[in-house]
């Protein structure tokens, strides 16, 4: 079709340049991306980019602009990744010229990183960084992933894909592994600690809500805190006396909400009974399932946010006196770990959690105490091996 054959009314609209985006189009695209992300993802992304901007301003005295040069990303890594300070002992410094040798002496030396102390202090003081010191490996990898995504979003050269950066972060992981440093993982809320948690929930509205929330999150496949916060009555269906089915459409592993045979997550047994009790006391029939409650026990229309879900788990763990580092993620790892210990079919468990890849699924498994493993006692007799 030729432009002059279009209706005359179209001539009043500005002609677009097919080679570049208009400002309005860029803003609309950003808004579509924002709406497609969870609140938790947005907050994590924004926090990471704020830190990048603050660090860059402190180190280079400039405003951060994309694309980021590769040397800057390398500097960021050495500023935040710990390494051993290698000391050399020149015992033979007095040897004749040409015969002088340098011998590395194995010493217990401190770990170092290149972020200047005064810069570190300023970043912490202004709230860009939680605490002084190097980053944990998971945090460093997350910061790089966010920067990589920022470059992808504006379609510019991505320094995180550069060989030098990829090789450096690979060796950071390797160095940490050699020193016995492992990525931090929260403890798993398996059946025993879950029972202790549930025992802290009384018959008050708050107690019934927390009990229903914990059981819903755990028994339906170890739901993420964002999935719990986003749970709505419209997706919850009472089937029969056995319990409910909850339709999980949008999730971290199903960003576009495609129909999936495993979308229906069972809420049965104790979880169904707890849900019945919560819905009865709250009178909720539509909208968010898990909501804020005032001190007097009044249930509000406002839903819990993902941060509140995490706080509920940590508060109940504290009340139960559970040792260990627990968080909302502990519900997911607890489900996977309990399923593994009970020899559940991994395919069935993955259908519940929503994992597509076995390796990712097993990343949530927490191995039991080595001395408790039955395989280690196979020579002790049949009874010891199967008890």
SEDO-58140 format. One record per residue: residue in one letter; x negated, y, z negated of N, C-alpha, C in turn. Coordinates in steps of 0.2 Angstrom, whole numbers, padded with zeros to 4 digits, always signed. Layout:
# SEDO-58140
AXYZXYZXYZ ...
***
This chain:
# SEDO-58140
X-0004-0006+0000+0000+0000+0000-0004+0006+0000 X-0003+0011+0004-0006+0017+0004-0004+0022-0001 X-0009+0026-0004-0006+0031-0009-0001+0036-0007 X-0001+0038+0000+0004+0043+0002+0011+0039+0003 X+0011+0033+0002+0018+0029+0003+0021+0029-0004 X+0018+0031-0009+0021+0030-0016+0026+0036-0017 X+0031+0035-0022+0036+0041-0023+0032+0047-0025 X+0035+0053-0023+0032+0059-0024+0031+0060-0032 X+0035+0057-0036+0035+0059-0043+0028+0056-0046 X+0025+0051-0043+0019+0049-0046+0013+0054-0045 X+0014+0059-0040+0009+0064-0039+0008+0068-0045 X+0012+0069-0050+0011+0073-0055+0007+0070-0061 X+0006+0063-0060+0001+0060-0065-0006+0061-0063 X-0010+0061-0068-0018+0062-0066-0020+0055-0063 X-0024+0056-0058-0027+0050-0055-0033+0048-0059 X-0033+0041-0060-0038+0038-0064-0044+0036-0060 X-0050+0036-0063-0056+0034-0060-0057+0026-0062 X-0057+0022-0056-0057+0015-0057-0063+0012-0060 X-0069+0016-0060-0075+0014-0063-0076+0016-0070 X-0072+0019-0073-0073+0021-0080-0066+0022-0084 X-0066+0021-0090-0060+0021-0094-0059+0029-0096 X-0053+0031-0096-0051+0037-0099-0051+0037-0107 X-0051+0043-0110-0052+0043-0117-0045+0040-0120 X-0040+0041-0117-0033+0039-0119-0033+0031-0119 X-0036+0028-0113-0036+0021-0113-0041+0018-0118 X-0046+0021-0119-0051+0019-0124-0048+0018-0131 X-0044+0024-0133-0041+0024-0139-0035+0019-0139 X-0032+0018-0134-0026+0012-0134-0029+0005-0135 X-0035+0004-0131-0038-0002-0132-0041-0004-0139 X-0043+0002-0142-0046+0001-0149-0040-0001-0154 X-0034+0002-0152-0028+0001-0157-0026-0006-0156 X-0026-0008-0149-0024-0015-0148-0028-0020-0152 X-0035-0019-0152-0040-0023-0155-0038-0023-0163 X-0037-0017-0165-0036-0016-0173-0030-0020-0175 X-0025-0019-0171-0018-0023-0173-0019-0030-0172 X-0024-0033-0168-0025-0040-0168-0029-0043-0173 X-0032-0039-0177-0037-0041-0182-0033-0041-0189 X-0035-0045-0193-0033-0045-0200-0035-0039-0204 X-0032-0037-0209-0034-0032-0213-0041-0033-0216 X-0042-0040-0218-0048-0042-0221-0054-0041-0216 X-0053-0043-0210-0058-0043-0205-0060-0036-0203 X-0054-0031-0203-0056-0024-0202-0060-0021-0207 X-0058-0023-0213-0062-0020-0219-0069-0022-0219 X-0070-0028-0217-0077-0031-0217-0081-0028-0212 X-0078-0027-0206-0081-0024-0200-0083-0017-0202 X-0078-0013-0204-0079-0006-0206-0085-0005-0211 X-0084-0009-0216-0090-0009-0221-0097-0010-0219 X-0097-0015-0214-0104-0016-0212-0106-0011-0207 X-0102-0008-0203-0104-0002-0199-0106+0004-0203 X-0102+0005-0208-0104+0011-0212-0111+0010-0215 X-0113+0004-0217-0119+0003-0220-0125+0003-0214 X-0123+0001-0208-0128+0002-0203-0129+0009-0201 X-0124+0013-0202-0125+0020-0200-0129+0024-0206 X-0127+0022-0212-0131+0025-0218-0138+0023-0218 X-0140+0016-0216-0146+0014-0216-0150+0017-0211 X-0147+0018-0205-0150+0021-0199-0152+0028-0200 X-0147+0032-0203-0149+0039-0205-0154+0040-0210 X-0154+0035-0215-0160+0036-0220-0167+0034-0217 X-0167+0029-0213-0173+0027-0210-0176+0031-0204 X-0171+0034-0200-0173+0037-0194-0171+0044-0193 X-0167+0046-0198-0165+0053-0199-0161+0056-0193 X-0157+0051-0190-0153+0052-0184-0146+0049-0185 X-0141+0051-0181-0135+0048-0181-0135+0041-0177 X-0132+0036-0179-0132+0030-0176-0128+0030-0169 X-0131+0028-0164-0127+0028-0157-0129+0021-0154 X-0124+0019-0150-0125+0013-0147-0127+0014-0139 X-0131+0010-0136-0134+0004-0139-0139+0005-0143 X-0140+0000-0148-0146+0001-0153-0152-0002-0150 X-0158+0001-0150-0164-0002-0147-0166-0008-0151 X-0169-0013-0148-0171-0019-0151-0176-0018-0157 X-0181-0013-0156-0185-0012-0162-0182-0010-0169 X-0176-0007-0168-0172-0005-0174-0169-0011-0177 X-0166-0015-0173-0164-0021-0176-0169-0026-0179 X-0175-0026-0176-0180-0029-0180-0182-0026-0186 X-0182-0019-0186-0184-0016-0192-0178-0017-0198 X-0172-0018-0196-0167-0019-0200-0168-0026-0204 X-0170-0031-0200-0171-0038-0202-0176-0038-0207 X-0182-0035-0206-0188-0035-0210-0187-0030-0216 X-0182-0026-0216-0180-0022-0221-0176-0025-0226 X-0172-0031-0224-0167-0034-0228-0169-0041-0230 X-0173-0044-0226-0175-0051-0227-0181-0052-0231 X-0181-0056-0236-0186-0058-0241-0191-0062-0237 X-0198-0061-0239-0203-0066-0236-0208-0066-0242 X-0212-0071-0241-0218-0072-0246-0224-0067-0244 X-0227-0064-0249-0232-0060-0248-0239-0065-0247 X-0242-0065-0242-0247-0070-0241-0254-0066-0243 X-0257-0069-0248-0263-0066-0250-0269-0070-0248 X-0274-0067-0246-0280-0070-0244-0286-0069-0249 X-0290-0074-0250-0295-0074-0255-0302-0075-0251 X-0306-0069-0251-0312-0070-0247-0318-0072-0252 X-0318-0078-0254-0323-0080-0259-0330-0080-0256 X-0330-0080-0249-0337-0080-0246-0339-0074-0243 X-0336-0068-0246-0337-0062-0243-0345-0060-0242 X-0349-0063-0247-0356-0061-0247-0360-0066-0242 X-0356-0070-0239-0360-0075-0234-0363-0071-0229 X-0368-0074-0226-0372-0070-0220-0367-0069-0214 X-0369-0064-0211-0364-0062-0205-0364-0068-0200 X-0358-0069-0197-0357-0074-0193-0355-0081-0196 X-0356-0081-0203-0354-0087-0206-0349-0086-0211 X-0346-0080-0211-0341-0078-0216-0334-0081-0214 X-0331-0084-0219-0325-0087-0218-0320-0084-0223 X-0313-0085-0221-0308-0082-0225-0303-0088-0227 X-0302-0089-0233-0298-0095-0235-0292-0093-0238 X-0286-0095-0236-0280-0094-0239-0279-0098-0246 X-0278-0094-0251-0277-0098-0257-0270-0098-0259 X-0267-0104-0261-0260-0105-0263-0259-0102-0269 X-0255-0097-0269-0253-0093-0276-0246-0092-0276 X-0244-0092-0282-0237-0090-0283-0236-0083-0282 X-0233-0080-0277-0233-0073-0276-0226-0071-0275 X-0225-0064-0277-0218-0062-0276-0216-0061-0269 X-0209-0061-0269-0206-0060-0262-0205-0053-0261 X-0206-0051-0255-0206-0044-0253-0201-0043-0247 X-0199-0037-0246-0195-0034-0240-0197-0027-0239 X-0196-0025-0233-0199-0018-0231-0194-0012-0232 X-0189-0013-0235-0184-0007-0237-0188-0003-0242 X-0189+0003-0241-0193+0007-0246-0188+0008-0253 X-0191+0007-0259-0187+0008-0265-0182+0014-0265 X-0185+0020-0263-0181+0026-0264-0175+0026-0259 X-0176+0023-0253-0170+0022-0249-0165+0017-0251 X-0168+0011-0254-0163+0006-0257-0159+0010-0263 X-0162+0014-0267-0159+0017-0272-0153+0022-0270 X-0155+0025-0265-0150+0030-0262-0144+0026-0259 X-0145+0021-0255-0140+0017-0252-0135+0014-0258 X-0138+0012-0263-0134+0009-0269-0130+0014-0272 X-0134+0020-0274-0131+0026-0277-0125+0028-0274 X-0125+0028-0267-0119+0031-0263-0114+0026-0261 X-0115+0020-0264-0110+0015-0263-0110+0011-0256 X-0115+0012-0252-0116+0009-0246-0119+0001-0247 X-0122+0000-0253-0125-0006-0254-0123-0008-0261 X-0121-0014-0263-0119-0016-0269-0124-0016-0274 X-0130-0018-0273-0136-0019-0278-0142-0018-0274 X-0147-0017-0278-0154-0016-0276-0157-0023-0274 X-0161-0023-0269-0165-0029-0267-0163-0031-0260 X-0166-0036-0258-0165-0039-0251-0158-0042-0251 X-0156-0043-0245-0149-0046-0243-0150-0054-0244 X-0144-0057-0246-0143-0064-0245-0143-0065-0238 X-0145-0072-0236-0145-0073-0229-0138-0073-0226 X-0133-0075-0229-0126-0074-0226-0124-0067-0225 X-0126-0062-0229-0125-0055-0229-0129-0052-0223 X-0135-0054-0222-0139-0052-0216-0136-0054-0210 X-0135-0060-0209-0132-0063-0203-0125-0060-0202 X-0121-0058-0207-0115-0055-0206-0116-0048-0203 X-0121-0044-0206-0122-0038-0203-0124-0038-0196 X-0128-0043-0194-0130-0043-0187-0124-0045-0182 X-0120-0050-0185-0114-0052-0181-0110-0046-0180 X-0109-0041-0185-0104-0035-0184-0108-0031-0179 X-0114-0030-0179-0117-0025-0174-0117-0028-0167 X-0118-0035-0167-0117-0038-0160-0110-0037-0157 X-0105-0038-0162-0098-0036-0160-0097-0029-0157 X-0100-0025-0161-0099-0018-0159-0102-0016-0152 X-0107-0019-0150-0110-0018-0144-0105-0022-0138 X-0103-0027-0140-0098-0031-0135-0092-0027-0134 X-0089-0023-0139-0083-0020-0139-0084-0014-0134 X-0090-0011-0133-0091-0005-0129-0095-0007-0123 X-0096-0014-0122-0099-0016-0116-0105-0013-0114 X-0110-0013-0119-0117-0011-0118-0122-0016-0120 X-0128-0015-0118-0133-0020-0119-0133-0022-0126 X-0133-0028-0128-0133-0031-0135-0140-0033-0137 X-0143-0029-0142-0150-0030-0144-0150-0037-0148 X-0144-0039-0151-0144-0045-0155-0145-0051-0151 X-0144-0051-0144-0146-0056-0140-0153-0057-0137 X-0157-0052-0139-0164-0051-0137-0168-0057-0140 X-0172-0060-0136-0176-0066-0139-0180-0064-0145 X-0183-0058-0146-0186-0056-0152-0182-0056-0158 X-0176-0054-0157-0171-0054-0163-0169-0061-0165 X-0167-0065-0160-0165-0072-0161-0170-0076-0164 X-0176-0075-0162-0182-0079-0164-0183-0077-0171 X-0183-0071-0173-0184-0068-0180-0179-0071-0185 X-0173-0070-0183-0168-0073-0188-0168-0080-0188 X-0170-0084-0183-0171-0091-0184-0176-0093-0189 X-0182-0089-0189-0187-0090-0193-0186-0088-0200 X-0181-0083-0201-0179-0081-0208-0175-0087-0211 X-0171-0090-0207-0167-0096-0210-0172-0101-0211 X-0177-0102-0207-0182-0108-0208-0186-0106-0214 X-0188-0100-0215-0192-0098-0221-0188-0099-0227 X-0182-0097-0227-0178-0098-0233-0177-0105-0235 X-0176-0109-0230-0175-0117-0231-0181-0120-0234 X-0187-0118-0232-0193-0120-0234-0194-0119-0242 X-0192-0113-0244-0192-0111-0251-0186-0113-0255 X-0182-0117-0252-0176-0120-0256-0171-0115-0256 X-0171-0110-0253-0165-0105-0253-0160-0107-0248 X-0154-0108-0251-0148-0110-0247-0143-0105-0247 X-0139-0104-0242-0133-0100-0242-0129-0101-0247 X-0126-0096-0251-0122-0096-0256-0115-0099-0254 X-0113-0104-0258-0106-0107-0257-0102-0107-0264 X-0096-0105-0263-0092-0105-0270-0091-0112-0271 X-0090-0114-0278-0088-0120-0280-0081-0122-0278 X-0080-0129-0277-0074-0131-0275-0069-0132-0280 X-0063-0130-0279-0057-0132-0284-0054-0138-0282 X-0057-0144-0284-0054-0150-0283-0049-0151-0288 X-0046-0158-0288-0040-0159-0292-0041-0157-0300 X-0046-0159-0303-0047-0158-0310-0047-0151-0312 X-0052-0147-0308-0051-0140-0310-0045-0136-0308 X-0042-0139-0303-0035-0136-0301-0030-0137-0306 X-0030-0143-0309-0025-0145-0315-0026-0140-0320 X-0033-0138-0322-0034-0134-0327-0032-0127-0326 X-0032-0125-0319-0030-0118-0317-0022-0118-0318 X-0019-0123-0316-0011-0123-0316-0009-0123-0323 X-0013-0126-0328-0011-0126-0335-0010-0119-0338 X-0014-0114-0335-0014-0108-0337-0007-0104-0335 X-0004-0107-0331+0002-0103-0328+0008-0105-0332 X+0011-0100-0336+0017-0101-0340+0023-0100-0336 X+0029-0099-0339+0035-0099-0336+0038-0092-0335 X+0033-0087-0336+0035-0080-0334+0035-0079-0326 X+0038-0074-0324+0038-0072-0317+0031-0073-0314 X+0026-0070-0317+0019-0070-0315+0016-0077-0315 X+0018-0080-0320+0015-0087-0321+0018-0092-0315 X+0025-0091-0314+0028-0095-0308+0025-0093-0302 X+0024-0086-0301+0021-0084-0294+0014-0087-0293 X+0010-0086-0298+0003-0089-0297+0003-0096-0296 X+0007-0100-0300+0007-0107-0299+0009-0109-0292 X+0015-0106-0290+0017-0107-0283+0012-0105-0278 X+0008-0099-0279+0003-0097-0274-0003-0102-0274 X-0005-0104-0280-0011-0109-0280-0009-0115-0277 X-0003-0118-0278-0001-0124-0275+0000-0124-0268 X+0003-0118-0266+0005-0117-0258-0002-0117-0255 X-0007-0113-0257-0013-0112-0254-0017-0119-0254 X-0017-0122-0259-0021-0129-0259-0018-0134-0255 X-0011-0136-0257-0008-0142-0254-0006-0141-0247 X-0006-0135-0244-0004-0135-0237-0010-0135-0233 X-0016-0137-0236-0022-0137-0232-0028-0133-0233 X-0027-0130-0239-0033-0125-0241-0032-0118-0237 X-0027-0115-0238-0026-0109-0234-0031-0103-0236 X-0032-0099-0231-0037-0093-0232-0032-0088-0236 X-0036-0084-0240-0032-0079-0244-0028-0074-0239 X-0030-0073-0233-0026-0068-0229-0020-0072-0227 X-0020-0079-0226-0015-0082-0224-0009-0083-0230 X-0012-0083-0236-0007-0083-0242-0004-0076-0242 X-0008-0071-0242-0005-0064-0242+0000-0063-0237 X-0001-0066-0231+0003-0064-0225+0009-0069-0225 X+0010-0074-0229+0015-0079-0229+0022-0075-0230 X+0027-0077-0225+0033-0074-0226+0039-0080-0226 X+0044-0078-0228+0050-0082-0229+0052-0085-0222 X+0052-0081-0217+0054-0083-0211+0051-0089-0208 X+0045-0090-0210+0041-0096-0208+0041-0102-0213 X+0045-0101-0218+0046-0106-0223+0053-0110-0222 X+0053-0116-0221+0059-0120-0220+0060-0126-0225 X+0065-0126-0228+0066-0131-0233+0069-0137-0229 X+0066-0143-0229+0067-0148-0225+0072-0153-0228 X+0071-0156-0234+0075-0160-0238+0072-0160-0245 X+0074-0165-0249+0072-0165-0256+0064-0166-0256 X+0061-0168-0251+0054-0169-0251+0050-0162-0251 X+0053-0157-0248+0050-0151-0249+0051-0146-0243 X+0045-0142-0241+0046-0137-0236+0041-0139-0230 X+0042-0135-0225+0037-0135-0219+0036-0127-0218 X+0029-0125-0218+0027-0118-0217+0024-0118-0210 X+0027-0114-0206+0024-0113-0199+0019-0108-0199 X+0013-0110-0198+0007-0106-0198+0005-0104-0191 X+0007-0098-0189+0006-0096-0182-0001-0093-0181 X-0001-0087-0183-0008-0083-0182-0012-0085-0188 X-0018-0086-0186-0023-0087-0191-0030-0086-0188 X-0035-0087-0193-0042-0085-0190-0044-0089-0184 X-0042-0096-0184-0044-0100-0179-0039-0100-0173 X-0033-0096-0174-0028-0096-0169-0026-0088-0168 X-0031-0084-0166-0030-0077-0166-0024-0075-0161 X-0023-0079-0156-0018-0077-0151-0011-0080-0153 X-0010-0084-0158-0004-0087-0161-0001-0092-0156 X-0005-0096-0152-0003-0101-0148+0001-0106-0152 X+0006-0109-0149+0010-0115-0152+0005-0121-0152 X+0005-0124-0158+0001-0130-0159+0005-0135-0163 X+0004-0141-0161+0008-0146-0165+0007-0147-0172 X+0001-0144-0174-0001-0145-0181+0001-0138-0185 X+0005-0134-0182+0006-0127-0185+0010-0128-0192 X+0014-0133-0192+0019-0135-0198+0015-0138-0203 X+0014-0134-0209+0010-0136-0214+0015-0138-0220 X+0014-0145-0222+0019-0147-0228+0017-0144-0234 X+0023-0142-0238+0023-0140-0245+0027-0144-0248 X+0024-0149-0251+0028-0155-0254+0026-0156-0262 X+0030-0161-0265+0028-0163-0272+0028-0157-0276 X+0022-0157-0280+0022-0151-0285+0022-0144-0282 X+0019-0144-0276+0019-0137-0273+0026-0135-0271 X+0030-0140-0269+0037-0138-0267+0041-0136-0273 X+0040-0140-0279+0044-0138-0285+0042-0131-0288 X+0035-0130-0287+0033-0123-0289+0036-0118-0285 X+0036-0119-0278+0039-0114-0274+0047-0113-0275 X+0050-0119-0277+0057-0118-0279+0058-0113-0285 X+0054-0115-0290+0054-0111-0296+0053-0103-0295 X+0048-0102-0291+0046-0095-0289+0052-0091-0285 X+0054-0095-0280+0060-0091-0276+0066-0090-0280 X+0067-0095-0285+0073-0094-0289+0072-0088-0294 X+0067-0088-0297+0066-0082-0302+0065-0075-0299 X+0062-0075-0293+0061-0069-0289+0067-0067-0285 X+0071-0072-0283+0077-0070-0279+0075-0068-0272 X+0069-0070-0270+0066-0068-0263+0070-0073-0258 X+0072-0070-0252+0075-0074-0247+0073-0072-0240 X+0069-0066-0240+0066-0064-0234+0060-0060-0235 X+0056-0059-0230+0050-0055-0231+0044-0059-0234 X+0039-0055-0237+0034-0058-0240+0036-0063-0246 X+0032-0069-0246+0034-0074-0251+0030-0072-0258 X+0024-0070-0257+0020-0068-0264+0019-0061-0264 X+0022-0058-0270+0023-0051-0270+0020-0048-0277 X+0019-0042-0277+0016-0039-0283+0022-0039-0289 X+0019-0039-0295+0024-0039-0301+0021-0034-0306 X+0026-0030-0308+0024-0025-0313+0023-0029-0320 X+0020-0025-0325+0019-0028-0331+0025-0030-0335 X+0031-0027-0334+0037-0029-0337+0040-0035-0333 X+0037-0038-0328+0040-0044-0325+0044-0042-0318 X+0045-0036-0317+0049-0034-0311+0045-0036-0304 X+0048-0039-0300+0045-0041-0294+0047-0036-0288 X+0041-0033-0286+0042-0028-0281+0043-0031-0274 X+0045-0026-0269+0045-0028-0262+0038-0029-0259 X+0033-0026-0262+0027-0025-0259+0023-0032-0259 X+0020-0034-0254+0016-0041-0254+0010-0040-0257 X+0007-0045-0259+0000-0046-0262-0005-0045-0256 X-0010-0042-0257-0015-0041-0252-0021-0047-0253 X-0025-0048-0248-0030-0053-0249-0034-0053-0255 X-0036-0046-0257-0040-0045-0262-0037-0047-0269 X-0030-0046-0269-0026-0048-0275-0026-0056-0276 X-0026-0059-0270-0026-0067-0270-0033-0069-0273 X-0038-0066-0271-0045-0068-0274-0045-0067-0282 X-0042-0061-0284-0042-0059-0291-0038-0064-0295 X-0032-0066-0292-0028-0071-0296-0032-0078-0297 X-0035-0080-0292-0039-0086-0293-0045-0085-0298 X-0048-0080-0297-0054-0079-0302-0051-0078-0309 X-0046-0074-0310-0043-0073-0317-0040-0080-0320 X-0037-0084-0316-0035-0090-0318-0041-0095-0320 X-0046-0095-0316-0052-0099-0318-0055-0096-0324 X-0055-0090-0325-0058-0087-0332-0053-0089-0338 X-0047-0089-0337-0042-0091-0342-0043-0099-0344 X-0045-0103-0338-0045-0110-0339-0052-0112-0342 X-0057-0107-0342-0063-0108-0345-0068-0112-0340 X-0066-0112-0334-0070-0116-0329-0077-0113-0328 X-0082-0117-0329-0089-0115-0327-0090-0115-0319 X-0094-0110-0317-0095-0110-0310-0093-0104-0306 X-0095-0103-0300-0093-0097-0296-0087-0099-0292 X-0081-0097-0294-0075-0099-0290-0072-0092-0287 X-0069-0093-0281-0065-0088-0278-0060-0091-0274 X-0056-0087-0270-0051-0089-0266-0053-0094-0261 X-0059-0094-0259-0062-0099-0254-0063-0106-0257 X-0063-0106-0264-0063-0112-0267-0057-0117-0266 X-0052-0114-0265-0046-0118-0263-0047-0122-0257 X-0050-0118-0252-0051-0122-0246-0056-0127-0246 X-0062-0126-0249-0067-0131-0250-0065-0136-0255 X-0060-0134-0260-0058-0139-0264-0053-0144-0261 X-0049-0142-0256-0045-0147-0252-0049-0151-0248 X-0054-0149-0245-0058-0153-0240-0062-0158-0244 X-0065-0155-0250-0069-0160-0254-0065-0165-0257 X-0059-0164-0260-0055-0169-0263-0053-0174-0257 X-0051-0171-0251-0049-0176-0246-0055-0181-0244 X-0061-0178-0244-0067-0182-0243-0068-0188-0248 X-0067-0186-0255-0069-0190-0260-0063-0196-0260 X-0057-0194-0258-0052-0199-0258-0052-0203-0251 X-0057-0202-0247-0058-0206-0241-0052-0205-0236 X-0049-0198-0236-0044-0197-0231-0047-0197-0224 X-0042-0198-0219-0045-0198-0212-0046-0190-0211 X-0053-0189-0209-0055-0182-0207-0050-0179-0202 X-0047-0183-0197-0043-0180-0192-0036-0177-0195 X-0034-0181-0200-0028-0179-0204-0029-0172-0208 X-0035-0172-0211-0037-0167-0216-0038-0161-0211 X-0041-0161-0206-0043-0156-0201-0036-0153-0198 X-0031-0157-0197-0025-0155-0195-0021-0150-0200 X-0023-0152-0206-0020-0148-0212-0024-0141-0212 X-0031-0141-0212-0034-0135-0213-0034-0131-0207 X-0033-0134-0201-0034-0130-0194-0040-0130-0191 X-0045-0134-0194-0052-0134-0191-0052-0138-0184 X-0055-0135-0179-0056-0138-0173-0063-0142-0172 X-0068-0141-0176-0074-0144-0176-0076-0147-0182 X-0078-0153-0182-0080-0157-0188-0085-0154-0192 X-0090-0151-0188-0096-0148-0192-0094-0143-0196 X-0089-0138-0194-0087-0133-0197-0083-0135-0203 X-0078-0140-0202-0074-0143-0207-0079-0146-0213 X-0084-0149-0211-0088-0152-0216-0093-0147-0220 X-0093-0141-0217-0096-0136-0221-0093-0134-0227 X-0086-0136-0228-0083-0134-0234-0083-0140-0239 X-0086-0145-0237-0087-0151-0242-0092-0150-0247 X-0091-0151-0253-0096-0150-0258-0098-0157-0261 X-0104-0159-0260-0106-0166-0262-0105-0166-0270 X-0104-0172-0272-0103-0173-0280-0110-0174-0282 X-0111-0174-0289-0117-0175-0293-0120-0182-0290 X-0126-0181-0288-0130-0187-0285-0129-0193-0289 X-0130-0192-0296-0130-0198-0300-0123-0201-0301 X-0118-0198-0298-0111-0201-0299-0109-0204-0292 X-0114-0204-0287-0112-0207-0281-0112-0215-0282 X-0107-0218-0280-0106-0225-0280-0111-0229-0276 X-0113-0226-0270-0118-0229-0266-0125-0230-0270 X-0126-0226-0275-0132-0227-0278-0132-0233-0283 X-0126-0236-0284-0126-0241-0289-0124-0248-0286 X-0125-0249-0280-0123-0255-0276-0126-0261-0279 X-0132-0260-0281-0136-0266-0284-0134-0268-0291 X-0129-0264-0294-0127-0265-0301-0122-0270-0302 X-0119-0272-0296-0113-0277-0297-0107-0274-0294 X-0103-0278-0292-0097-0276-0288-0092-0271-0292 X-0092-0273-0298-0087-0268-0302-0090-0261-0303 X-0097-0261-0304-0100-0254-0304-0099-0250-0298 X-0099-0254-0292-0099-0250-0286-0092-0248-0284 X-0087-0251-0287-0080-0249-0284-0076-0246-0290 X-0079-0245-0296-0075-0242-0301-0073-0235-0300 
***
